[in-house]
Amino acid sequence: MHPEQSSPIKVAHVITRFIRGGAQENTLLTVKGLAEKPEFSPCLITGPGLGPEGDFLPEARDAGIDVFLVGSLRREINPWLDLKAHRELRRLFAEIQPDIVHTHSSKAGIIGRKAAKDEGVPHIVHTIHGLPFHDYESAWRNWLYIMLERWVGRYTDLVISVADAMTAKAVARNIAPREKFVTVYSGMEVEPFLEVGHDSTAVRRRLGIDPHSPVIGVVARISPLKGHEFIIRAAPGILARYPHARFLFVGDGHIRDEMEQLAGSLGVRSAIVFAGLREPGDIPELIRAMDLLVHASLREGLARVLPQALLSGVPVVSYDVDGAREVVINGKTGWLVEPESVEGLESAVIEALDDLGRARRMAEVGRDICRSRFPWQVMVDSIAEQYRRLLETEAPP
């Protein structure tokens, strides 16, 4: 612990909903990692895990983390519930007396930071997993999000970005001065993806996929802006070149029926395997069962599945959005495609399948980069060091 501090440093992590997603896994590993360091005493404050994705609450509780549920902390804008969440967070901060409040996600970031300021919490940290304002949001919502982010950015001591691209966009919108930002890549359990013992043939057979078929995989929630429709629209051209190819969609979401209907209308439904929601422990072997991973999301901080695929030695094709290019170096570790381009996806996938040997050599280059950059221990150590630096400064007035 800090030399002038006689008791562990209390850190309250606040997130809107603890569903099974990238930001939530990042938060879970951060809290668990901090709990292993004697100088820190972390807790987790979260809204209800609403949605079809499942949640990480059992893992947090199994790790002995103190978890506080705030029923009014919801993702959607709701002035009544938002005010109620603000009051409840202030009550919890008064009870917990944290040295640091560390918020995640936009809604929890705004309400949580305001509550922390109002309750006199000494230090306030926020992680940008993905910015709430973007090209696919309405103008009035973008304006509102930018104004709110600037408002709470004034009394945020530190902003952690999961990619340099997030910092660049936030600074361009005057969310906070550049000196308040630091990039800490989103850590993960890398060992399961580095293992070579996965039986890909058995996995494919369980999924009803011929072991010899080219498999193009997608790991993402089936929800707007995740890009499944672009991959489905690219499928006819890919199947014209590779008739036995199969598309493996891992994940679930509220527009799955819509995506199945789109696939049916284009005559490619039989080539797509909807594997549904899977446990995190299943993801390494599912990725290893793929010949190629495609990520067509239009909005992402830095998609965790990109380093996961490269760690597994699986080539990647990604839309060139946000932090993707910090992992996917076009022509060196994978393919970057112009966002929303169906033709670009089709061309890149065919190019990769035409020379899988080259594609896999590119993935090996990416594996070497990701092996040192993405272990969760590296992330936790970096965040802990940032906390120590904050505690060496005087509390804000």
C-alpha positions as CSV (number, residue, x, y, z in Angstrom):
1,M,0.0,0.0,0.0
2,H,1.0,3.6,-0.3
3,P,3.7,4.4,2.3
4,E,1.6,7.1,4.0
5,Q,-1.5,5.0,4.0
6,S,-2.0,2.6,7.0
7,S,-5.1,0.8,5.5
8,P,-5.7,-0.7,2.0
9,I,-6.6,1.8,-0.7
10,K,-10.4,1.5,-1.3
11,V,-11.4,1.6,-5.0
12,A,-15.0,1.5,-6.0
13,H,-15.6,0.4,-9.6
14,V,-18.9,1.5,-11.1
15,I,-20.4,0.1,-14.3
16,T,-23.9,0.3,-15.8
17,R,-24.6,-3.4,-16.3
18,F,-22.4,-6.4,-15.7
19,I,-23.4,-8.4,-18.8
20,R,-21.0,-10.7,-20.6
21,G,-19.2,-8.2,-22.8
22,G,-15.7,-6.8,-23.3
23,A,-16.0,-3.8,-21.0
24,Q,-17.4,-5.9,-18.3
25,E,-14.8,-8.6,-18.6
26,N,-12.1,-5.9,-18.4
27,T,-13.7,-4.6,-15.2
28,L,-14.0,-8.0,-13.7
29,L,-10.3,-8.8,-14.3
30,T,-9.3,-5.4,-13.0
31,V,-11.3,-5.8,-9.8
32,K,-10.1,-9.4,-9.3
33,G,-6.5,-8.4,-10.0
34,L,-6.6,-5.5,-7.6
35,A,-8.0,-7.8,-4.9
36,E,-4.9,-9.9,-5.2
37,K,-2.7,-6.9,-4.3
38,P,-2.6,-6.3,-0.5
39,E,-2.4,-2.5,-0.9
40,F,-5.9,-2.4,-2.6
41,S,-9.4,-3.1,-1.4
42,P,-11.7,-3.0,-4.4
43,C,-15.5,-3.4,-4.7
44,L,-17.9,-3.4,-7.6
45,I,-21.1,-1.3,-8.0
46,T,-23.3,-2.2,-11.0
47,G,-26.8,-1.9,-12.4
48,P,-28.9,-4.9,-13.2
49,G,-27.6,-7.3,-15.9
50,L,-30.5,-6.9,-18.2
51,G,-30.4,-8.6,-21.7
52,P,-29.9,-12.0,-23.3
53,E,-26.1,-12.0,-22.9
54,G,-25.9,-13.3,-19.3
55,D,-23.7,-11.6,-16.6
56,F,-20.4,-11.9,-14.8
57,L,-21.8,-11.5,-11.2
58,P,-21.2,-15.1,-10.2
59,E,-17.5,-14.8,-11.2
60,A,-17.2,-11.6,-9.2
61,R,-18.8,-13.1,-6.1
62,D,-16.9,-16.3,-6.4
63,A,-13.7,-14.2,-6.3
64,G,-14.8,-12.7,-3.0
65,I,-15.5,-9.3,-4.4
66,D,-18.0,-7.1,-2.6
67,V,-20.8,-6.4,-5.1
68,F,-23.4,-3.7,-4.7
69,L,-26.4,-3.7,-7.1
70,V,-28.1,-0.4,-8.0
71,G,-31.4,-1.2,-9.6
72,S,-31.9,2.3,-11.0
73,L,-28.5,2.4,-12.8
74,R,-29.7,1.6,-16.4
75,R,-28.2,2.0,-19.8
76,E,-31.1,4.0,-21.3
77,I,-31.6,7.7,-20.6
78,N,-34.3,8.1,-18.0
79,P,-34.2,11.3,-15.9
80,W,-36.2,9.8,-13.0
81,L,-34.1,6.6,-12.7
82,D,-30.9,8.6,-13.4
83,L,-31.6,10.9,-10.4
84,K,-32.4,7.9,-8.3
85,A,-29.1,6.2,-9.3
86,H,-27.2,9.4,-8.4
87,R,-28.7,9.4,-4.9
88,E,-28.0,5.7,-4.4
89,L,-24.4,6.0,-5.6
90,R,-23.9,9.0,-3.2
91,R,-25.3,6.8,-0.4
92,L,-22.9,4.0,-1.3
93,F,-19.9,6.2,-1.5
94,A,-20.7,7.7,1.9
95,E,-20.9,4.2,3.3
96,I,-17.8,2.8,1.5
97,Q,-15.7,5.9,1.8
98,P,-13.5,5.0,-1.3
99,D,-10.2,6.7,-1.9
100,I,-10.8,6.3,-5.6
101,V,-14.0,5.9,-7.7
102,H,-13.3,4.3,-11.1
103,T,-16.2,4.4,-13.5
104,H,-16.8,2.4,-16.7
105,S,-19.2,2.9,-19.6
106,S,-20.8,6.2,-20.5
107,K,-23.9,6.2,-18.3
108,A,-22.2,5.0,-15.1
109,G,-19.3,7.3,-16.0
110,I,-21.5,10.4,-16.0
111,I,-23.7,9.6,-13.0
112,G,-20.9,7.9,-11.1
113,R,-18.4,10.7,-11.5
114,K,-21.0,13.3,-10.6
115,A,-22.0,11.4,-7.5
116,A,-18.3,10.9,-6.5
117,K,-17.7,14.6,-6.9
118,D,-20.8,15.5,-4.8
119,E,-19.8,13.1,-2.1
120,G,-16.2,14.4,-1.9
121,V,-14.4,11.3,-3.1
122,P,-10.7,12.2,-3.2
123,H,-9.9,10.8,-6.7
124,I,-12.0,10.1,-9.8
125,V,-11.0,7.8,-12.7
126,H,-12.9,6.9,-15.8
127,T,-12.2,4.2,-18.4
128,I,-13.3,4.8,-22.0
129,H,-14.2,1.4,-23.5
130,G,-16.0,3.0,-26.3
131,L,-17.2,6.6,-26.8
132,P,-21.0,7.3,-26.5
133,F,-20.9,9.8,-29.4
134,H,-20.2,8.5,-32.9
135,D,-21.2,8.7,-36.5
136,Y,-24.2,6.4,-36.1
137,E,-25.9,8.2,-33.3
138,S,-28.5,11.0,-33.7
139,A,-27.2,14.6,-33.7
140,W,-29.0,15.6,-30.5
141,R,-27.8,12.6,-28.6
142,N,-24.2,13.2,-29.7
143,W,-24.5,16.8,-28.6
144,L,-25.9,15.7,-25.2
145,Y,-23.2,13.1,-24.7
146,I,-20.4,15.5,-25.6
147,M,-21.8,18.2,-23.2
148,L,-22.1,15.7,-20.4
149,E,-18.7,14.2,-21.0
150,R,-17.1,17.7,-20.9
151,W,-19.0,18.5,-17.7
152,V,-17.8,15.5,-15.8
153,G,-14.4,15.6,-17.5
154,R,-13.6,18.8,-15.6
155,Y,-13.3,17.0,-12.3
156,T,-12.0,13.6,-13.6
157,D,-8.4,13.2,-12.4
158,L,-7.5,10.5,-14.9
159,V,-9.1,9.0,-18.1
160,I,-7.9,5.6,-19.1
161,S,-8.5,4.7,-22.8
162,V,-8.4,1.1,-24.1
163,A,-6.9,2.5,-27.3
164,D,-5.0,5.5,-28.5
165,A,-7.9,6.1,-31.0
166,M,-10.3,6.7,-28.1
167,T,-8.0,9.4,-26.6
168,A,-7.7,11.1,-30.0
169,K,-11.4,11.3,-30.5
170,A,-12.1,12.5,-26.9
171,V,-9.4,15.2,-27.1
172,A,-10.7,16.3,-30.4
173,R,-14.1,17.0,-28.8
174,N,-12.5,18.8,-25.8
175,I,-13.7,16.2,-23.4
176,A,-10.7,16.7,-21.2
177,P,-7.1,18.0,-21.6
178,R,-4.7,15.5,-23.3
179,E,-2.6,15.3,-20.1
180,K,-5.4,13.6,-18.3
181,F,-5.4,10.6,-20.6
182,V,-3.4,7.4,-20.6
183,T,-3.8,4.3,-22.7
184,V,-4.1,0.9,-21.0
185,Y,-4.9,-1.9,-23.3
186,S,-7.8,-4.1,-22.2
187,G,-6.3,-7.2,-20.6
188,M,-7.5,-10.8,-20.9
189,E,-6.6,-14.3,-20.0
190,V,-4.1,-15.0,-22.9
191,E,-3.0,-18.5,-21.9
192,P,-6.2,-20.3,-23.1
193,F,-5.8,-18.7,-26.6
194,L,-2.1,-19.6,-26.8
195,E,-2.8,-23.3,-26.0
196,V,-2.4,-25.7,-28.9
197,G,-4.4,-28.7,-27.6
198,H,-7.8,-27.7,-28.9
199,D,-9.5,-30.4,-31.1
200,S,-10.9,-28.2,-33.9
201,T,-12.3,-31.2,-35.8
202,A,-14.3,-32.3,-32.7
203,V,-15.6,-28.7,-32.2
204,R,-16.7,-28.4,-35.8
205,R,-18.5,-31.7,-35.7
206,R,-20.4,-30.7,-32.6
207,L,-21.5,-27.6,-34.5
208,G,-22.5,-29.6,-37.5
209,I,-19.7,-28.3,-39.7
210,D,-17.7,-30.4,-42.0
211,P,-14.0,-30.6,-40.8
212,H,-12.8,-29.7,-44.3
213,S,-15.1,-26.7,-44.9
214,P,-13.5,-23.2,-44.7
215,V,-14.9,-21.6,-41.5
216,I,-15.4,-17.8,-41.3
217,G,-16.1,-16.9,-37.7
218,V,-17.7,-14.0,-35.9
219,V,-17.7,-13.5,-32.1
220,A,-20.0,-10.6,-31.1
221,R,-23.3,-9.8,-29.7
222,I,-26.0,-9.9,-32.4
223,S,-27.1,-6.3,-31.9
224,P,-27.1,-3.1,-33.9
225,L,-23.7,-1.7,-35.1
226,K,-22.0,-5.1,-34.6
227,G,-22.0,-5.6,-38.3
228,H,-23.5,-9.0,-38.8
229,E,-25.7,-7.7,-41.7
230,F,-22.6,-6.7,-43.7
231,I,-21.0,-10.2,-43.3
232,I,-24.3,-11.8,-44.3
233,R,-24.5,-9.5,-47.4
234,A,-20.9,-10.5,-48.3
235,A,-21.7,-14.2,-47.9
236,P,-23.2,-14.8,-51.4
237,G,-20.0,-13.6,-53.1
238,I,-17.8,-15.6,-50.7
239,L,-19.9,-18.7,-51.2
240,A,-19.7,-18.3,-55.0
241,R,-15.9,-18.7,-54.6
242,Y,-16.0,-21.2,-51.7
243,P,-19.4,-23.1,-51.9
244,H,-18.6,-25.3,-48.9
245,A,-17.6,-22.4,-46.6
246,R,-19.5,-22.0,-43.4
247,F,-20.1,-18.8,-41.3
248,L,-19.9,-19.4,-37.5
249,F,-21.7,-16.7,-35.5
250,V,-20.9,-17.0,-31.8
251,G,-23.1,-14.8,-29.6
252,D,-26.7,-13.8,-29.3
253,G,-28.8,-10.7,-29.1
254,H,-32.1,-9.1,-29.8
255,I,-31.8,-8.8,-33.6
256,R,-30.9,-12.4,-34.1
257,D,-34.2,-13.2,-35.7
258,E,-33.8,-10.2,-38.1
259,M,-30.3,-11.5,-39.1
260,E,-31.7,-15.0,-39.7
261,Q,-34.4,-13.5,-41.9
262,L,-31.8,-11.5,-43.8
263,A,-29.7,-14.6,-44.4
264,G,-32.8,-16.5,-45.6
265,S,-33.8,-13.7,-48.0
266,L,-30.3,-13.9,-49.5
267,G,-30.3,-17.7,-49.8
268,V,-27.4,-18.2,-47.4
269,R,-29.1,-19.3,-44.2
270,S,-27.9,-22.9,-44.6
271,A,-24.3,-21.7,-44.7
272,I,-24.6,-19.9,-41.3
273,V,-24.3,-21.6,-37.9
274,F,-25.8,-19.5,-35.2
275,A,-24.0,-21.0,-32.2
276,G,-25.7,-18.8,-29.6
277,L,-24.4,-17.4,-26.4
278,R,-21.4,-19.3,-25.0
279,E,-19.5,-19.3,-21.8
280,P,-16.2,-17.3,-21.9
281,G,-14.3,-20.6,-21.3
282,D,-15.7,-21.9,-24.6
283,I,-14.4,-19.0,-26.8
284,P,-10.8,-20.2,-27.2
285,E,-11.7,-23.5,-28.7
286,L,-14.5,-21.9,-30.9
287,I,-11.9,-19.4,-32.3
288,R,-9.5,-22.3,-33.0
289,A,-12.2,-24.0,-35.0
290,M,-12.2,-21.0,-37.4
291,D,-10.0,-20.5,-40.4
292,L,-10.6,-16.8,-40.3
293,L,-12.2,-14.3,-37.9
294,V,-14.2,-11.3,-39.3
295,H,-15.1,-8.3,-37.1
296,A,-17.5,-5.9,-38.9
297,S,-18.5,-3.7,-35.9
298,L,-19.0,-0.1,-36.7
299,R,-18.2,1.2,-33.2
300,E,-15.7,-0.3,-30.9
301,G,-13.0,0.8,-28.5
302,L,-10.7,-2.0,-29.3
303,A,-12.5,-5.3,-29.9
304,R,-11.1,-8.0,-27.6
305,V,-11.8,-10.7,-30.1
306,L,-9.1,-9.3,-32.4
307,P,-6.2,-10.0,-30.1
308,Q,-7.9,-13.2,-29.0
309,A,-7.9,-14.5,-32.6
310,L,-4.3,-13.5,-33.3
311,L,-3.2,-15.1,-30.0
312,S,-4.9,-18.2,-31.3
313,G,-3.0,-18.0,-34.6
314,V,-6.3,-17.3,-36.5
315,P,-6.1,-14.6,-39.3
316,V,-8.4,-11.6,-38.9
317,V,-10.3,-9.2,-41.2
318,S,-11.7,-6.1,-39.5
319,Y,-13.4,-2.9,-40.3
320,D,-11.0,0.0,-39.8
321,V,-12.8,1.5,-36.9
322,D,-11.4,3.1,-33.7
323,G,-8.6,1.0,-32.1
324,A,-8.7,-1.9,-34.6
325,R,-5.5,-0.7,-36.4
326,E,-3.6,-0.8,-33.1
327,V,-3.8,-4.6,-33.4
328,V,-4.6,-5.2,-37.1
329,I,-1.8,-3.8,-39.1
330,N,-3.1,-3.9,-42.7
331,G,-1.0,-6.4,-44.8
332,K,1.1,-7.3,-41.8
333,T,-1.1,-8.9,-39.1
334,G,-4.4,-8.9,-40.9
335,W,-6.8,-7.1,-43.2
336,L,-8.4,-3.7,-42.6
337,V,-11.5,-2.8,-44.6
338,E,-13.4,0.4,-45.0
339,P,-16.4,0.4,-42.6
340,E,-19.8,-0.6,-44.1
341,S,-18.1,-2.0,-47.3
342,V,-19.6,-5.3,-48.2
343,E,-17.4,-5.6,-51.3
344,G,-14.3,-4.9,-49.1
345,L,-15.3,-7.7,-46.7
346,E,-15.9,-10.1,-49.5
347,S,-12.6,-9.3,-51.2
348,A,-10.5,-9.5,-48.0
349,V,-12.1,-12.8,-46.9
350,I,-11.5,-14.4,-50.4
351,E,-7.9,-13.1,-50.4
352,A,-7.3,-14.7,-47.0
353,L,-8.9,-18.0,-48.0
354,D,-7.0,-18.1,-51.3
355,D,-3.7,-18.2,-49.4
356,L,-4.3,-19.4,-45.9
357,G,-0.6,-20.1,-45.4
358,R,0.2,-16.4,-45.8
359,A,-2.8,-15.4,-43.7
360,R,-1.6,-17.6,-40.9
361,R,1.9,-16.2,-41.1
362,M,0.4,-12.8,-40.7
363,A,-1.5,-14.0,-37.6
364,E,1.7,-15.3,-36.1
365,V,3.2,-11.8,-36.3
366,G,0.1,-10.5,-34.6
367,R,0.4,-13.2,-31.9
368,D,3.9,-12.0,-31.0
369,I,2.6,-8.4,-30.6
370,C,-0.5,-9.4,-28.5
371,R,1.4,-11.9,-26.3
372,S,3.1,-9.0,-24.5
373,R,0.5,-6.3,-24.8
374,F,-2.8,-8.0,-23.6
375,P,-2.2,-10.2,-20.5
376,W,-4.6,-9.1,-17.8
377,Q,-1.7,-8.8,-15.3
378,V,-0.1,-6.1,-17.5
379,M,-3.4,-4.2,-17.5
380,V,-3.9,-4.5,-13.7
381,D,-0.3,-3.5,-12.9
382,S,-0.6,-0.4,-15.2
383,I,-3.9,0.7,-13.6
384,A,-2.4,0.1,-10.1
385,E,0.5,2.3,-11.0
386,Q,-1.8,5.0,-12.2
387,Y,-3.7,4.8,-8.9
388,R,-0.4,5.2,-7.0
389,R,0.5,8.3,-9.0
390,L,-2.9,9.8,-8.2
391,L,-2.4,9.2,-4.5
392,E,0.9,11.0,-4.6
393,T,-1.0,14.2,-5.7
394,E,-3.1,16.3,-3.4
395,A,-6.8,15.6,-3.5
396,P,-8.7,18.0,-5.8
397,P,-10.4,21.0,-4.0
